[in-house]
């Protein structure tokens, strides 16, 4: 007999829609290819027992040491409508009394299931999705994007390693890149709050751990690639290959790629989507700087911030200041501005605000 862990019931901590549209478990089974005979009504989905709300599908996945299905009885007590798990988990959860949707790979179908429950797939009515990846600068670019979008009058949202932001409402983050259940609940919440654009920090782990499968980003930004995270990926090539899928047409519509690090040139060359490049004088090689579509040049550095000039195609020039010291912050701000242009925001509107 399994000793079921008990947890203290706490209110949901992740942003989620306040007025969810109910779904039927049997319809979800048909969508993801699972086995289920129940017509139970579901309004949410989660992998965390600490973040389970009444009406949720509790997704029970085998971990390194335990199976999530060991928490099924607690999930039932907390109002779960059903459990999504594998055959092993279904057997463990039998005593919970919850309707069970059985699939071969719960982790593999989690993104599709979350999109179905929250209606946040590529063909649904969702905010503009602006993502940033790279070793350094992801959080800064995402934070700057949310601030600059707000500055030009756009209702914006953000997801960084530090926080989740929905139209000015801020919640402390858990994972750098949220699990699919959290990500799609967040998108659905943004739709309710009439968020127009959502800036997201996307790590290599989010790709290899399948947290962003099925999402098609409107603009994907790339900062740099340096010799870090080898504890996860072992070597530079493996790390590079973890990032590279984000620049393919089944993941993103277009990209803005910084040439400030050498891997940026390879990313730009191998991407099968429209690419715009940017480089920073003093960080990029002179050759990369000369070839970039957009150029960042630092014009002043003071305690109050870093002044820079952004020069682009067709004679476009913007001079502004980012309120943080350092050429790298000017590079991050420049990348964010070009991402806004690639997303379709008017250049004159951006220049007037910044």
C-alpha positions in Angstrom: 0.0 0.0 0.0 1.3 3.4 -1.0 1.6 6.0 1.8 0.0 9.0 0.0 1.8 12.3 0.8 -0.4 15.0 2.3 0.1 18.7 1.5 -1.4 21.8 2.9 -4.1 23.2 0.7 -3.1 26.7 -0.6 -4.7 29.1 -3.0 -3.4 28.9 -6.6 -0.3 31.0 -7.0 0.0 31.1 -10.8 -2.0 33.7 -12.8 -4.9 31.9 -14.4 -8.2 32.9 -16.1 -10.9 34.1 -13.7 -13.7 33.0 -16.2 -12.4 29.8 -17.8 -14.5 28.1 -20.5 -15.3 24.6 -19.4 -14.1 21.6 -21.5 -15.1 17.9 -21.4 -12.5 15.3 -20.4 -13.7 13.0 -23.2 -13.0 15.7 -25.8 -9.6 16.3 -24.3 -8.9 12.6 -24.6 -9.8 12.7 -28.3 -7.5 15.7 -28.8 -4.4 14.2 -27.2 -5.0 10.5 -28.0 -5.7 9.2 -24.6 -8.1 6.7 -23.2 -11.0 7.9 -21.1 -14.7 7.1 -20.6 -15.7 10.1 -18.5 -17.5 13.2 -19.6 -16.3 15.2 -16.5 -16.1 19.0 -16.9 -12.7 20.6 -16.5 -11.7 24.2 -16.3 -7.9 24.1 -15.8 -4.9 21.9 -15.8 -1.8 21.7 -13.5 1.2 19.5 -12.7 1.5 21.0 -9.2 -0.5 19.8 -6.2 0.4 23.1 -4.6 -1.3 25.1 -7.4 -4.4 23.0 -7.9 -7.8 24.7 -8.2 -11.3 23.1 -8.2 -12.1 21.9 -11.7 -8.4 21.2 -12.7 -7.1 18.2 -14.5 -4.1 17.0 -12.3 -1.3 15.8 -14.5 0.7 13.1 -12.7 4.1 12.4 -14.2 6.8 10.0 -13.0 9.7 11.8 -11.5 13.2 10.5 -10.6 12.1 9.1 -7.2 8.3 9.2 -7.1 5.3 9.2 -9.3 3.0 12.3 -9.3 0.0 9.9 -9.0 0.9 9.4 -5.4 -0.7 12.9 -4.8 -4.0 11.9 -6.5 -6.0 11.6 -3.3 -4.8 15.0 -2.2 -5.7 16.4 -5.7 -9.2 14.9 -5.3 -9.6 16.5 -1.9 -8.6 19.8 -3.3 -11.3 19.7 -6.0 -9.6 18.1 -9.1 -12.0 17.0 -11.7 -9.7 14.3 -13.2 -6.2 13.0 -13.4 -4.1 12.7 -16.6 -1.4 10.1 -16.2 0.2 7.0 -17.6 -0.8 3.4 -17.0 1.4 3.1 -13.9 -0.1 6.3 -12.5 -3.6 5.2 -13.2 -3.0 2.1 -11.1 -1.5 4.2 -8.3 -4.4 6.7 -8.4 -7.1 4.1 -8.5 -8.2 4.8 -4.9 -8.7 8.5 -5.5 -12.0 8.1 -7.3 -11.0 10.6 -9.9 -11.8 10.0 -13.6 -8.6 9.0 -15.3 -7.3 10.0 -18.7 -4.5 7.6 -19.6 -1.8 8.4 -22.2 1.6 6.8 -22.9 3.6 10.0 -22.2 1.9 12.6 -20.0 4.9 15.0 -20.3 4.8 14.7 -24.0 1.1 15.7 -24.3 1.1 18.4 -21.6 1.5 21.4 -24.0 -1.2 20.2 -26.3 -3.5 19.4 -23.3 -2.9 22.9 -21.8 -3.6 24.6 -25.1 -6.8 22.6 -25.5 -8.1 23.4 -22.0 -7.2 27.1 -22.1 -7.9 27.6 -25.9 -4.5 29.2 -26.4 -3.2 27.5 -29.5 -1.7 29.3 -32.5 -5.1 29.6 -34.1 -6.8 31.0 -31.1 -7.3 34.6 -30.0 -4.1 35.2 -28.0 -1.7 38.1 -27.4 1.3 38.8 -29.7 4.1 36.5 -28.4 7.6 38.0 -28.2 10.3 35.6 -26.9 14.0 36.1 -26.1 16.6 33.3 -25.8 20.3 33.2 -25.2 22.8 32.7 -22.4 22.9 36.2 -21.0 20.5 39.1 -21.3 17.2 37.2 -21.6 15.7 38.6 -18.4 16.9 42.2 -19.2 15.5 42.2 -22.8 12.1 40.8 -21.5 11.9 43.3 -18.7 12.8 46.1 -21.1 10.3 44.9 -23.7 7.5 45.0 -21.2 8.5 48.5 -20.1 8.9 49.9 -23.6 5.6 48.3 -24.8 3.9 50.0 -21.9 5.7 53.2 -22.7 4.2 53.3 -26.2 0.7 52.7 -24.8 0.5 48.9 -25.2 -1.1 46.7 -22.5 1.7 44.2 -22.0 2.6 41.1 -20.1 5.9 39.3 -19.3 7.4 36.1 -18.0 10.9 36.2 -16.7 13.0 34.2 -14.2 12.0 36.7 -11.6 8.3 37.3 -12.1 5.1 37.0 -14.2 3.4 40.2 -15.2 -0.1 40.6 -16.5 -1.1 44.2 -17.3 0.9 45.5 -14.4 -0.1 42.7 -12.0 3.1 41.0 -10.8 3.6 37.6 -9.3 6.9 36.0 -8.2 8.1 33.4 -10.6 8.9 29.8 -9.9 10.7 28.3 -12.9 12.6 30.5 -15.4 10.4 29.2 -18.1 7.0 28.1 -16.8 5.6 24.6 -17.3 3.1 24.4 -20.2 0.1 24.3 -17.7 1.3 27.6 -16.2 2.3 29.2 -19.5 -1.1 28.7 -21.1 -3.0 29.6 -18.0 -1.0 32.8 -18.1 -1.8 33.5 -21.7 -5.5 32.9 -21.0 -5.4 35.3 -18.1 -3.7 37.9 -20.4 -6.5 37.5 -22.9 -9.0 38.3 -20.2 -7.0 41.4 -19.2 -6.8 42.5 -22.9 -3.1 42.2 -23.0 -1.9 43.0 -26.5 1.7 41.7 -26.4 3.4 39.1 -24.1 7.2 39.1 -23.7 8.7 35.8 -22.6 12.1 34.6 -21.5 12.8 31.2 -23.1 15.6 29.1 -21.8 17.3 26.1 -23.4 15.8 23.9 -20.7 12.4 25.1 -21.8 13.0 23.6 -25.2 14.7 20.3 -24.2 12.2 19.7 -21.3 9.3 20.4 -23.7 7.8 23.4 -21.9 7.1 25.4 -25.1 6.1 22.8 -27.6 3.3 23.8 -29.9 3.8 27.6 -29.2 4.6 29.6 -32.3 6.3 32.9 -31.4 5.6 36.0 -33.4 9.2 37.2 -32.9 12.1 35.3 -31.4 15.1 37.3 -30.2 18.6 36.0 -29.7 21.1 37.7 -27.3 24.3 35.5 -27.3 25.6 32.1 -26.6 28.5 31.6 -24.1 30.2 28.8 -22.2 27.6 28.3 -19.5 25.0 25.7 -18.7 27.4 22.9 -19.5 26.2 21.1 -16.4 23.0 20.5 -18.4 24.4 20.1 -22.0 28.0 19.0 -21.6 29.5 21.0 -24.5 28.9 24.0 -26.7 27.4 22.1 -29.7 24.8 20.3 -27.6 23.9 23.6 -25.9 23.6 25.3 -29.4 21.4 22.5 -30.7 19.1 23.1 -27.7 18.5 26.7 -28.8 18.5 26.2 -32.6 14.9 24.7 -32.9 13.5 28.1 -31.8 14.6 29.6 -35.1 12.6 27.2 -37.3 9.3 27.9 -38.9 7.4 25.4 -36.7 8.4 27.5 -33.6 8.7 31.1 -34.7 7.5 33.4 -37.5 10.6 35.7 -37.6 13.7 36.5 -35.6 16.0 39.3 -34.5 19.5 37.9 -33.9 22.4 39.7 -32.2 25.8 39.2 -33.8 27.5 40.3 -30.6 28.6 36.6 -30.1 29.9 34.3 -32.8 27.1 31.8 -32.5 24.7 34.5 -33.6 26.0 34.3 -37.1 25.4 30.6 -37.2 21.9 30.9 -35.8 21.2 33.6 -38.5 22.6 31.4 -41.3 20.7 28.2 -40.3 17.3 29.8 -39.4 14.5 29.0 -41.9 12.5 32.1 -41.0 13.0 35.8 -41.9 15.9 37.1 -39.9 17.0 40.7 -39.0 20.4 41.1 -37.4 21.8 43.7 -34.9 25.3 44.3 -33.5 26.9 46.6 -30.9 30.0 48.6 -31.5 32.7 47.5 -29.0 31.1 44.1 -28.3 30.7 42.5 -31.8 33.6 42.1 -34.1 34.0 45.0 -36.5 33.1 42.7 -39.4 29.9 41.6 -37.7 29.1 45.1 -36.8 29.5 46.3 -40.4 27.2 43.5 -41.8 24.4 43.9 -39.2 21.1 45.3 -40.4 20.8 47.4 -37.2 23.7 48.9 -35.2 24.0 50.0 -31.6 26.6 52.6 -30.6 27.0 53.8 -27.0 27.1 57.6 -26.8 27.4 58.2 -23.1 27.7 56.3 -19.8 26.8 57.9 -16.4 25.3 56.8 -13.1 21.9 57.7 -14.5 22.2 55.3 -17.4 23.7 54.5 -20.8 23.0 56.6 -23.8 23.0 55.0 -27.2 22.2 55.5 -30.8 20.3 52.8 -32.8 20.7 53.0 -36.6 18.7 50.8 -38.9 17.7 50.4 -42.6 16.2 53.2 -44.6 18.0 55.9 -42.5 16.1 55.1 -39.3 17.9 56.6 -36.3 16.9 56.7 -32.6 18.9 58.2 -29.8 17.8 57.3 -26.2 19.0 56.2 -22.8 18.6 53.0 -20.9 18.5 53.6 -17.2 21.2 51.1 -16.4 25.0 51.3 -16.8 26.8 49.3 -19.4 27.1 48.7 -23.1 25.4 45.3 -22.8 22.3 47.0 -21.5 22.3 49.3 -24.5 22.6 46.1 -26.7 19.7 44.5 -24.8 17.5 47.6 -25.3 18.4 47.8 -29.0 17.4 44.2 -29.4 14.1 44.8 -27.8 13.4 47.9 -29.9 14.1 46.0 -33.1 11.9 43.1 -31.9 9.0 45.6 -31.5 9.6 46.9 -35.0 9.6 43.3 -36.4 6.3 42.7 -34.4 4.7 45.5 -36.5 4.8 48.4 -34.1 5.3 51.7 -36.0 8.8 53.2 -35.9 7.6 56.8 -35.4 5.5 55.7 -32.5 8.5 53.9 -30.9 10.8 56.8 -31.5 8.4 59.4 -30.1 8.0 57.5 -26.9 11.7 56.5 -26.3 
